[in-house]
Each structure stands twice: as structure tokens, then as C-alpha cells.
């Protein structure tokens, strides 16, 4: 029987939501073993003074399987 755990993380990118998701999963994989999935819970953008998008941010729940 496998047991999984969920960790919530935030990630950002100046390029896109897709890039923020990829960066978050890659970073989580550096310190968490057996990453199995990521659920994007929330997305937001930061805007600058000219109302241009300055940063894309995502909040994700990373699911990973614990070692026996």
C-alpha cells in the first residue's frame, strides 16, 4: 500500500503561467522525492505602473508518494 502526502507551494515567472508551473514542479522535484502530480489551485498576475503584466504566479498542491 502506498501513502501520499501533499505540499502546497507558490511559483512565479515573468513569462507565463505555464512557465511558472514548470518552474514550481522542477523546484519541488529537487527537494521532494517521488513527485506524482501537481494541482494548480490558484493563479494571479502582478501588474506594473503601466498596467502591464510583470509576473505570473501560481499556487499548487504537489502530491508525492512517501517511501516505505
HTML snippet that shows the backbone in 3Dmol.js (N, CA, C, O; Angstrom):
<script src="https://3Dmol.org/build/3Dmol-min.js"></script>
<div id="view" style="width:600px;height:400px;position:relative"></div>
<script>
const pdb = `
ATOM      1  N   UNK A   1       0.841  -1.176   0.000  1.00  0.00           N
ATOM      2  CA  UNK A   1       0.000   0.000   0.000  1.00  0.00           C
ATOM      3  C   UNK A   1       0.888   1.242   0.000  1.00  0.00           C
ATOM      4  O   UNK A   1       1.882   1.300   0.724  1.00  0.00           O
ATOM      5  N   UNK A   2       0.535   2.216  -0.798  1.00  0.00           N
ATOM      6  CA  UNK A   2       1.275   3.478  -0.869  1.00  0.00           C
ATOM      7  C   UNK A   2       0.562   4.554  -0.062  1.00  0.00           C
ATOM      8  O   UNK A   2      -0.664   4.572   0.049  1.00  0.00           O
ATOM      9  N   UNK A   3       1.362   5.442   0.493  1.00  0.00           N
ATOM     10  CA  UNK A   3       0.830   6.584   1.214  1.00  0.00           C
ATOM     11  C   UNK A   3       1.378   7.839   0.532  1.00  0.00           C
ATOM     12  O   UNK A   3       2.579   7.953   0.289  1.00  0.00           O
ATOM     13  N   UNK A   4       0.491   8.765   0.234  1.00  0.00           N
ATOM     14  CA  UNK A   4       0.892  10.006  -0.438  1.00  0.00           C
ATOM     15  C   UNK A   4       0.722  11.187   0.512  1.00  0.00           C
ATOM     16  O   UNK A   4      -0.065  11.146   1.458  1.00  0.00           O
ATOM     17  N   UNK A   5       1.479  12.228   0.229  1.00  0.00           N
ATOM     18  CA  UNK A   5       1.397  13.456   1.006  1.00  0.00           C
ATOM     19  C   UNK A   5       1.281  14.619   0.031  1.00  0.00           C
ATOM     20  O   UNK A   5       1.705  14.519  -1.121  1.00  0.00           O
ATOM     21  N   UNK A   6       0.703  15.724   0.498  1.00  0.00           N
ATOM     22  CA  UNK A   6       0.524  16.906  -0.346  1.00  0.00           C
ATOM     23  C   UNK A   6       1.239  18.087   0.297  1.00  0.00           C
ATOM     24  O   UNK A   6       1.128  18.323   1.500  1.00  0.00           O
ATOM     25  N   UNK A   7       1.967  18.814  -0.523  1.00  0.00           N
ATOM     26  CA  UNK A   7       2.655  20.022  -0.080  1.00  0.00           C
ATOM     27  C   UNK A   7       2.209  21.182  -0.957  1.00  0.00           C
ATOM     28  O   UNK A   7       2.147  21.046  -2.179  1.00  0.00           O
ATOM     29  N   UNK A   8       1.899  22.317  -0.349  1.00  0.00           N
ATOM     30  CA  UNK A   8       1.460  23.483  -1.112  1.00  0.00           C
ATOM     31  C   UNK A   8       2.655  24.397  -1.369  1.00  0.00           C
ATOM     32  O   UNK A   8       3.418  24.708  -0.455  1.00  0.00           O
ATOM     33  N   UNK A   9       2.810  24.826  -2.625  1.00  0.00           N
ATOM     34  CA  UNK A   9       3.899  25.722  -2.983  1.00  0.00           C
ATOM     35  C   UNK A   9       3.379  26.854  -3.857  1.00  0.00           C
ATOM     36  O   UNK A   9       2.308  26.750  -4.456  1.00  0.00           O
ATOM     37  N   UNK A  10       4.148  27.936  -3.924  1.00  0.00           N
ATOM     38  CA  UNK A  10       3.883  29.042  -4.840  1.00  0.00           C
ATOM     39  C   UNK A  10       5.080  29.148  -5.762  1.00  0.00           C
ATOM     40  O   UNK A  10       6.220  28.963  -5.336  1.00  0.00           O
ATOM     41  N   UNK A  11       4.821  29.447  -7.033  1.00  0.00           N
ATOM     42  CA  UNK A  11       5.892  29.629  -8.008  1.00  0.00           C
ATOM     43  C   UNK A  11       5.545  30.810  -8.901  1.00  0.00           C
ATOM     44  O   UNK A  11       4.376  31.158  -9.064  1.00  0.00           O
ATOM     45  N   UNK A  12       6.582  31.425  -9.482  1.00  0.00           N
ATOM     46  CA  UNK A  12       6.331  32.590 -10.336  1.00  0.00           C
ATOM     47  C   UNK A  12       7.252  32.584 -11.544  1.00  0.00           C
ATOM     48  O   UNK A  12       8.285  31.915 -11.568  1.00  0.00           O
ATOM     49  N   UNK A  13       6.842  33.355 -12.547  1.00  0.00           N
ATOM     50  CA  UNK A  13       7.626  33.516 -13.767  1.00  0.00           C
ATOM     51  C   UNK A  13       7.272  34.853 -14.398  1.00  0.00           C
ATOM     52  O   UNK A  13       6.123  35.290 -14.327  1.00  0.00           O
ATOM     53  N   UNK A  14       8.247  35.502 -15.012  1.00  0.00           N
ATOM     54  CA  UNK A  14       7.935  36.742 -15.728  1.00  0.00           C
ATOM     55  C   UNK A  14       7.350  36.475 -17.121  1.00  0.00           C
ATOM     56  O   UNK A  14       6.917  37.409 -17.796  1.00  0.00           O
ATOM     57  N   UNK A  15       7.335  35.199 -17.557  1.00  0.00           N
ATOM     58  CA  UNK A  15       6.928  34.856 -18.927  1.00  0.00           C
ATOM     59  C   UNK A  15       5.472  34.420 -19.067  1.00  0.00           C
ATOM     60  O   UNK A  15       4.736  34.964 -19.890  1.00  0.00           O
ATOM     61  N   UNK A  16       5.047  33.417 -18.249  1.00  0.00           N
ATOM     62  CA  UNK A  16       3.704  32.854 -18.429  1.00  0.00           C
ATOM     63  C   UNK A  16       3.312  31.984 -17.238  1.00  0.00           C
ATOM     64  O   UNK A  16       4.149  31.626 -16.409  1.00  0.00           O
ATOM     65  N   UNK A  17       2.017  31.649 -17.170  1.00  0.00           N
ATOM     66  CA  UNK A  17       1.552  30.697 -16.163  1.00  0.00           C
ATOM     67  C   UNK A  17       2.180  29.334 -16.391  1.00  0.00           C
ATOM     68  O   UNK A  17       2.588  28.666 -15.441  1.00  0.00           O
ATOM     69  N   UNK A  18       2.258  28.921 -17.653  1.00  0.00           N
ATOM     70  CA  UNK A  18       2.850  27.631 -17.992  1.00  0.00           C
ATOM     71  C   UNK A  18       4.283  27.537 -17.477  1.00  0.00           C
ATOM     72  O   UNK A  18       4.682  26.514 -16.920  1.00  0.00           O
ATOM     73  N   UNK A  19       5.043  28.592 -17.661  1.00  0.00           N
ATOM     74  CA  UNK A  19       6.432  28.627 -17.195  1.00  0.00           C
ATOM     75  C   UNK A  19       6.495  28.594 -15.666  1.00  0.00           C
ATOM     76  O   UNK A  19       7.377  27.949 -15.100  1.00  0.00           O
ATOM     77  N   UNK A  20       5.580  29.273 -15.001  1.00  0.00           N
ATOM     78  CA  UNK A  20       5.537  29.255 -13.537  1.00  0.00           C
ATOM     79  C   UNK A  20       5.243  27.846 -13.019  1.00  0.00           C
ATOM     80  O   UNK A  20       5.837  27.404 -12.035  1.00  0.00           O
ATOM     81  N   UNK A  21       4.333  27.151 -13.682  1.00  0.00           N
ATOM     82  CA  UNK A  21       4.015  25.772 -13.291  1.00  0.00           C
ATOM     83  C   UNK A  21       5.232  24.885 -13.472  1.00  0.00           C
ATOM     84  O   UNK A  21       5.579  24.117 -12.575  1.00  0.00           O
ATOM     85  N   UNK A  22       5.884  24.981 -14.622  1.00  0.00           N
ATOM     86  CA  UNK A  22       7.077  24.162 -14.889  1.00  0.00           C
ATOM     87  C   UNK A  22       8.178  24.444 -13.872  1.00  0.00           C
ATOM     88  O   UNK A  22       8.822  23.516 -13.382  1.00  0.00           O
ATOM     89  N   UNK A  23       8.398  25.724 -13.551  1.00  0.00           N
ATOM     90  CA  UNK A  23       9.418  26.096 -12.572  1.00  0.00           C
ATOM     91  C   UNK A  23       9.080  25.536 -11.185  1.00  0.00           C
ATOM     92  O   UNK A  23       9.958  25.036 -10.482  1.00  0.00           O
ATOM     93  N   UNK A  24       7.812  25.622 -10.801  1.00  0.00           N
ATOM     94  CA  UNK A  24       7.396  25.111  -9.497  1.00  0.00           C
ATOM     95  C   UNK A  24       7.570  23.610  -9.369  1.00  0.00           C
ATOM     96  O   UNK A  24       8.060  23.123  -8.350  1.00  0.00           O
ATOM     97  N   UNK A  25       7.172  22.875 -10.397  1.00  0.00           N
ATOM     98  CA  UNK A  25       7.312  21.409 -10.365  1.00  0.00           C
ATOM     99  C   UNK A  25       8.791  21.028 -10.363  1.00  0.00           C
ATOM    100  O   UNK A  25       9.198  20.134  -9.620  1.00  0.00           O
ATOM    101  N   UNK A  26       9.595  21.696 -11.183  1.00  0.00           N
ATOM    102  CA  UNK A  26      11.029  21.393 -11.242  1.00  0.00           C
ATOM    103  C   UNK A  26      11.700  21.674  -9.894  1.00  0.00           C
ATOM    104  O   UNK A  26      12.527  20.891  -9.429  1.00  0.00           O
ATOM    105  N   UNK A  27      11.334  22.795  -9.276  1.00  0.00           N
ATOM    106  CA  UNK A  27      11.929  23.139  -7.984  1.00  0.00           C
ATOM    107  C   UNK A  27      11.497  22.170  -6.890  1.00  0.00           C
ATOM    108  O   UNK A  27      12.313  21.763  -6.063  1.00  0.00           O
ATOM    109  N   UNK A  28      10.229  21.802  -6.881  1.00  0.00           N
ATOM    110  CA  UNK A  28       9.745  20.841  -5.886  1.00  0.00           C
ATOM    111  C   UNK A  28      10.461  19.507  -6.045  1.00  0.00           C
ATOM    112  O   UNK A  28      10.782  18.848  -5.056  1.00  0.00           O
ATOM    113  N   UNK A  29      10.710  19.111  -7.285  1.00  0.00           N
ATOM    114  CA  UNK A  29      11.360  17.831  -7.553  1.00  0.00           C
ATOM    115  C   UNK A  29      12.806  17.799  -7.050  1.00  0.00           C
ATOM    116  O   UNK A  29      13.363  16.717  -6.865  1.00  0.00           O
ATOM    117  N   UNK A  30      13.416  18.952  -6.826  1.00  0.00           N
ATOM    118  CA  UNK A  30      14.788  18.986  -6.301  1.00  0.00           C
ATOM    119  C   UNK A  30      14.856  18.552  -4.841  1.00  0.00           C
ATOM    120  O   UNK A  30      15.853  17.968  -4.416  1.00  0.00           O
ATOM    121  N   UNK A  31      13.803  18.833  -4.067  1.00  0.00           N
ATOM    122  CA  UNK A  31      13.834  18.520  -2.637  1.00  0.00           C
ATOM    123  C   UNK A  31      12.809  17.484  -2.198  1.00  0.00           C
ATOM    124  O   UNK A  31      12.893  16.957  -1.089  1.00  0.00           O
ATOM    125  N   UNK A  32      11.850  17.192  -3.055  1.00  0.00           N
ATOM    126  CA  UNK A  32      10.818  16.199  -2.728  1.00  0.00           C
ATOM    127  C   UNK A  32      10.971  15.018  -3.670  1.00  0.00           C
ATOM    128  O   UNK A  32      10.990  15.189  -4.889  1.00  0.00           O
ATOM    129  N   UNK A  33      11.080  13.824  -3.109  1.00  0.00           N
ATOM    130  CA  UNK A  33      11.193  12.623  -3.932  1.00  0.00           C
ATOM    131  C   UNK A  33       9.811  12.069  -4.269  1.00  0.00           C
ATOM    132  O   UNK A  33       8.850  12.283  -3.529  1.00  0.00           O
ATOM    133  N   UNK A  34       9.719  11.362  -5.378  1.00  0.00           N
ATOM    134  CA  UNK A  34       8.506  10.664  -5.806  1.00  0.00           C
ATOM    135  C   UNK A  34       7.327  11.597  -6.094  1.00  0.00           C
ATOM    136  O   UNK A  34       6.184  11.270  -5.777  1.00  0.00           O
ATOM    137  N   UNK A  35       7.608  12.766  -6.699  1.00  0.00           N
ATOM    138  CA  UNK A  35       6.525  13.679  -7.085  1.00  0.00           C
ATOM    139  C   UNK A  35       5.659  12.983  -8.129  1.00  0.00           C
ATOM    140  O   UNK A  35       6.178  12.439  -9.104  1.00  0.00           O
ATOM    141  N   UNK A  36       4.341  12.998  -7.930  1.00  0.00           N
ATOM    142  CA  UNK A  36       3.422  12.297  -8.821  1.00  0.00           C
ATOM    143  C   UNK A  36       2.458  13.224  -9.557  1.00  0.00           C
ATOM    144  O   UNK A  36       2.046  12.918 -10.676  1.00  0.00           O
ATOM    145  N   UNK A  37       2.091  14.352  -8.945  1.00  0.00           N
ATOM    146  CA  UNK A  37       1.150  15.239  -9.619  1.00  0.00           C
ATOM    147  C   UNK A  37       1.221  16.633  -9.012  1.00  0.00           C
ATOM    148  O   UNK A  37       1.776  16.847  -7.935  1.00  0.00           O
ATOM    149  N   UNK A  38       0.633  17.575  -9.753  1.00  0.00           N
ATOM    150  CA  UNK A  38       0.538  18.953  -9.276  1.00  0.00           C
ATOM    151  C   UNK A  38      -0.835  19.475  -9.666  1.00  0.00           C
ATOM    152  O   UNK A  38      -1.251  19.361 -10.819  1.00  0.00           O
ATOM    153  N   UNK A  39      -1.526  20.041  -8.705  1.00  0.00           N
ATOM    154  CA  UNK A  39      -2.835  20.628  -8.946  1.00  0.00           C
ATOM    155  C   UNK A  39      -2.702  22.137  -8.790  1.00  0.00           C
ATOM    156  O   UNK A  39      -2.343  22.629  -7.720  1.00  0.00           O
ATOM    157  N   UNK A  40      -2.992  22.861  -9.855  1.00  0.00           N
ATOM    158  CA  UNK A  40      -2.920  24.321  -9.810  1.00  0.00           C
ATOM    159  C   UNK A  40      -4.191  24.819  -9.128  1.00  0.00           C
ATOM    160  O   UNK A  40      -5.289  24.732  -9.677  1.00  0.00           O
ATOM    161  N   UNK A  41      -4.014  25.334  -7.932  1.00  0.00           N
ATOM    162  CA  UNK A  41      -5.143  25.765  -7.114  1.00  0.00           C
ATOM    163  C   UNK A  41      -5.549  27.204  -7.425  1.00  0.00           C
ATOM    164  O   UNK A  41      -6.733  27.538  -7.408  1.00  0.00           O
ATOM    165  N   UNK A  42      -4.551  28.059  -7.711  1.00  0.00           N
ATOM    166  CA  UNK A  42      -4.848  29.473  -7.896  1.00  0.00           C
ATOM    167  C   UNK A  42      -3.823  30.087  -8.837  1.00  0.00           C
ATOM    168  O   UNK A  42      -2.668  29.662  -8.872  1.00  0.00           O
ATOM    169  N   UNK A  43      -4.252  31.098  -9.604  1.00  0.00           N
ATOM    170  CA  UNK A  43      -3.357  31.824 -10.489  1.00  0.00           C
ATOM    171  C   UNK A  43      -3.586  33.313 -10.272  1.00  0.00           C
ATOM    172  O   UNK A  43      -4.716  33.751 -10.054  1.00  0.00           O
ATOM    173  N   UNK A  44      -2.506  34.088 -10.335  1.00  0.00           N
ATOM    174  CA  UNK A  44      -2.629  35.538 -10.202  1.00  0.00           C
ATOM    175  C   UNK A  44      -1.517  36.203 -11.008  1.00  0.00           C
ATOM    176  O   UNK A  44      -0.509  35.577 -11.337  1.00  0.00           O
ATOM    177  N   UNK A  45      -1.714  37.463 -11.315  1.00  0.00           N
ATOM    178  CA  UNK A  45      -0.683  38.237 -12.001  1.00  0.00           C
ATOM    179  C   UNK A  45      -0.386  39.500 -11.206  1.00  0.00           C
ATOM    180  O   UNK A  45      -1.266  40.060 -10.553  1.00  0.00           O
ATOM    181  N   UNK A  46       0.856  39.936 -11.270  1.00  0.00           N
ATOM    182  CA  UNK A  46       1.243  41.224 -10.723  1.00  0.00           C
ATOM    183  C   UNK A  46       1.368  42.189 -11.890  1.00  0.00           C
ATOM    184  O   UNK A  46       1.896  41.828 -12.941  1.00  0.00           O
ATOM    185  N   UNK A  47       0.891  43.402 -11.714  1.00  0.00           N
ATOM    186  CA  UNK A  47       0.970  44.388 -12.783  1.00  0.00           C
ATOM    187  C   UNK A  47       1.860  45.549 -12.353  1.00  0.00           C
ATOM    188  O   UNK A  47       1.944  45.872 -11.168  1.00  0.00           O
ATOM    189  N   UNK A  48       2.521  46.171 -13.324  1.00  0.00           N
ATOM    190  CA  UNK A  48       3.375  47.320 -13.031  1.00  0.00           C
ATOM    191  C   UNK A  48       2.575  48.618 -13.129  1.00  0.00           C
ATOM    192  O   UNK A  48       1.353  48.593 -13.278  1.00  0.00           O
ATOM    193  N   UNK A  49       3.263  49.735 -13.045  1.00  0.00           N
ATOM    194  CA  UNK A  49       2.604  51.048 -13.051  1.00  0.00           C
ATOM    195  C   UNK A  49       1.865  51.337 -14.355  1.00  0.00           C
ATOM    196  O   UNK A  49       0.893  52.093 -14.361  1.00  0.00           O
ATOM    197  N   UNK A  50       2.316  50.742 -15.459  1.00  0.00           N
ATOM    198  CA  UNK A  50       1.670  50.957 -16.761  1.00  0.00           C
ATOM    199  C   UNK A  50       0.583  49.910 -17.052  1.00  0.00           C
ATOM    200  O   UNK A  50       0.070  49.830 -18.168  1.00  0.00           O
ATOM    201  N   UNK A  51       0.248  49.124 -16.047  1.00  0.00           N
ATOM    202  CA  UNK A  51      -0.759  48.061 -16.150  1.00  0.00           C
ATOM    203  C   UNK A  51      -0.324  46.922 -17.075  1.00  0.00           C
ATOM    204  O   UNK A  51      -1.169  46.241 -17.656  1.00  0.00           O
ATOM    205  N   UNK A  52       0.966  46.714 -17.212  1.00  0.00           N
ATOM    206  CA  UNK A  52       1.494  45.559 -17.936  1.00  0.00           C
ATOM    207  C   UNK A  52       1.726  44.429 -16.942  1.00  0.00           C
ATOM    208  O   UNK A  52       2.043  44.670 -15.777  1.00  0.00           O
ATOM    209  N   UNK A  53       1.570  43.212 -17.404  1.00  0.00           N
ATOM    210  CA  UNK A  53       1.808  42.070 -16.526  1.00  0.00           C
ATOM    211  C   UNK A  53       3.304  41.965 -16.249  1.00  0.00           C
ATOM    212  O   UNK A  53       4.112  41.838 -17.168  1.00  0.00           O
ATOM    213  N   UNK A  54       3.653  42.020 -14.975  1.00  0.00           N
ATOM    214  CA  UNK A  54       5.051  41.951 -14.566  1.00  0.00           C
ATOM    215  C   UNK A  54       5.454  40.552 -14.138  1.00  0.00           C
ATOM    216  O   UNK A  54       6.612  40.162 -14.286  1.00  0.00           O
ATOM    217  N   UNK A  55       4.491  39.785 -13.600  1.00  0.00           N
ATOM    218  CA  UNK A  55       4.815  38.457 -13.093  1.00  0.00           C
ATOM    219  C   UNK A  55       3.560  37.592 -13.045  1.00  0.00           C
ATOM    220  O   UNK A  55       2.475  38.059 -12.697  1.00  0.00           O
ATOM    221  N   UNK A  56       3.733  36.326 -13.400  1.00  0.00           N
ATOM    222  CA  UNK A  56       2.671  35.321 -13.320  1.00  0.00           C
ATOM    223  C   UNK A  56       2.959  34.452 -12.105  1.00  0.00           C
ATOM    224  O   UNK A  56       4.086  33.991 -11.924  1.00  0.00           O
ATOM    225  N   UNK A  57       1.944  34.223 -11.270  1.00  0.00           N
ATOM    226  CA  UNK A  57       2.119  33.403 -10.067  1.00  0.00           C
ATOM    227  C   UNK A  57       1.071  32.303 -10.008  1.00  0.00           C
ATOM    228  O   UNK A  57      -0.083  32.499 -10.389  1.00  0.00           O
ATOM    229  N   UNK A  58       1.495  31.145  -9.524  1.00  0.00           N
ATOM    230  CA  UNK A  58       0.575  30.022  -9.323  1.00  0.00           C
ATOM    231  C   UNK A  58       0.761  29.463  -7.919  1.00  0.00           C
ATOM    232  O   UNK A  58       1.870  29.442  -7.384  1.00  0.00           O
ATOM    233  N   UNK A  59      -0.321  29.020  -7.345  1.00  0.00           N
ATOM    234  CA  UNK A  59      -0.294  28.260  -6.098  1.00  0.00           C
ATOM    235  C   UNK A  59      -0.663  26.836  -6.470  1.00  0.00           C
ATOM    236  O   UNK A  59      -1.703  26.597  -7.083  1.00  0.00           O
ATOM    237  N   UNK A  60       0.193  25.890  -6.098  1.00  0.00           N
ATOM    238  CA  UNK A  60      -0.015  24.491  -6.486  1.00  0.00           C
ATOM    239  C   UNK A  60       0.046  23.572  -5.280  1.00  0.00           C
ATOM    240  O   UNK A  60       0.696  23.867  -4.277  1.00  0.00           O
ATOM    241  N   UNK A  61      -0.643  22.459  -5.405  1.00  0.00           N
ATOM    242  CA  UNK A  61      -0.536  21.385  -4.427  1.00  0.00           C
ATOM    243  C   UNK A  61       0.223  20.255  -5.119  1.00  0.00           C
ATOM    244  O   UNK A  61      -0.235  19.702  -6.118  1.00  0.00           O
ATOM    245  N   UNK A  62       1.385  19.926  -4.573  1.00  0.00           N
ATOM    246  CA  UNK A  62       2.247  18.878  -5.121  1.00  0.00           C
ATOM    247  C   UNK A  62       1.988  17.591  -4.350  1.00  0.00           C
ATOM    248  O   UNK A  62       2.081  17.572  -3.123  1.00  0.00           O
ATOM    249  N   UNK A  63       1.665  16.525  -5.058  1.00  0.00           N
ATOM    250  CA  UNK A  63       1.430  15.226  -4.436  1.00  0.00           C
ATOM    251  C   UNK A  63       2.654  14.334  -4.658  1.00  0.00           C
ATOM    252  O   UNK A  63       3.165  14.222  -5.772  1.00  0.00           O
ATOM    253  N   UNK A  64       3.107  13.709  -3.582  1.00  0.00           N
ATOM    254  CA  UNK A  64       4.235  12.800  -3.697  1.00  0.00           C
ATOM    255  C   UNK A  64       4.002  11.567  -2.808  1.00  0.00           C
ATOM    256  O   UNK A  64       3.305  11.631  -1.795  1.00  0.00           O
ATOM    257  N   UNK A  65       4.601  10.460  -3.219  1.00  0.00           N
ATOM    258  CA  UNK A  65       4.443   9.192  -2.507  1.00  0.00           C
ATOM    259  C   UNK A  65       5.572   9.045  -1.512  1.00  0.00           C
ATOM    260  O   UNK A  65       6.740   9.230  -1.855  1.00  0.00           O
ATOM    261  N   UNK A  66       5.224   8.710  -0.271  1.00  0.00           N
ATOM    262  CA  UNK A  66       6.220   8.516   0.759  1.00  0.00           C
ATOM    263  C   UNK A  66       6.928   7.174   0.587  1.00  0.00           C
ATOM    264  O   UNK A  66       6.325   6.195   0.147  1.00  0.00           O
ATOM    265  N   UNK A  67       8.197   7.143   0.934  1.00  0.00           N
ATOM    266  CA  UNK A  67       8.973   5.891   0.855  1.00  0.00           C
ATOM    267  C   UNK A  67       8.525   4.940   1.954  1.00  0.00           C
ATOM    268  O   UNK A  67       8.122   5.363   3.037  1.00  0.00           O
ATOM    269  N   UNK A  68       8.602   3.668   1.662  1.00  0.00           N
ATOM    270  CA  UNK A  68       8.271   2.640   2.683  1.00  0.00           C
ATOM    271  C   UNK A  68       9.384   2.496   3.690  1.00  0.00           C
ATOM    272  O   UNK A  68       9.281   1.686   4.612  1.00  0.00           O
TER     273      UNK A  68
END
`;
const viewer = $3Dmol.createViewer("view");
viewer.addModel(pdb, "pdb");
viewer.setStyle({}, {cartoon: {color: "spectrum"}});
viewer.zoomTo();
viewer.render();
</script>
